[in-house]
């Protein structure tokens, strides 16, 4: 099977190297974040269910255009066909274990200060409703896994890291900031407790992304989608 790889490892140079400046990376970052926040806040008064998906769908369109304009693509940020599906599945299983451990530890920490309000009834309509369950699974594997990993990990971390100079330390700082933003994204329906837990998950995934972007981001997408699917299936079954 042919592996889609870039000629040079992403870790050796910023994604915008040779295509733009640090200012270009910052501009792209600000635009995508503005779309994520602006669209969600605009839709939220009308729909708590579709505010998030509307923002990520919009940001994906804008992000794809910005990458194209810079002569780049999602493949350079880690969206590549895996060299080995067996290795990808094994890596995904390991990440899933780390995900469960992170959820457990972060939940215990959040419990010390904040009440766990769950999802504030956002997905209650899924219980026992097959049509709603099918719709929510479609969102899980687009907005909730594919788009969120490409935007909150691949795009934001890469562009923020480039803005900060593109070093290893810049990547770690970018992963931390992206995790805080990811936690904030879940505050509106999960409260402070949920923001802490999802922020910690975002940090785990962000640090893993710094390694996976040189090969394939698919393991993160698979774990994210599997975790959300399990949660929604449990909710559907009551």
Secondary structure, 3 states (H helix, E strand, C coil): CCCCCCCCCHHHCCCCCCCCCHHHHHHHHHHHHHHHHHHHHHHHCCCCCHHHHHHHHHHHHHHHHHHHHCCCCHHHHCCCCCCCHHHHHHHHHHHHHHHHHHHHHHHHHHHCCCCCCCCCCCCHHHCCCHHHHHHHHHHHCCHHHHHHHHHHHHHHHHHHHHHCCCCHHHHHHHHHHHHHHHHHHCHHHHHHHHHHHHHHHHHHHHHHHHHHCCCCCHHHHHHHHHHHHHHHHHHHCC
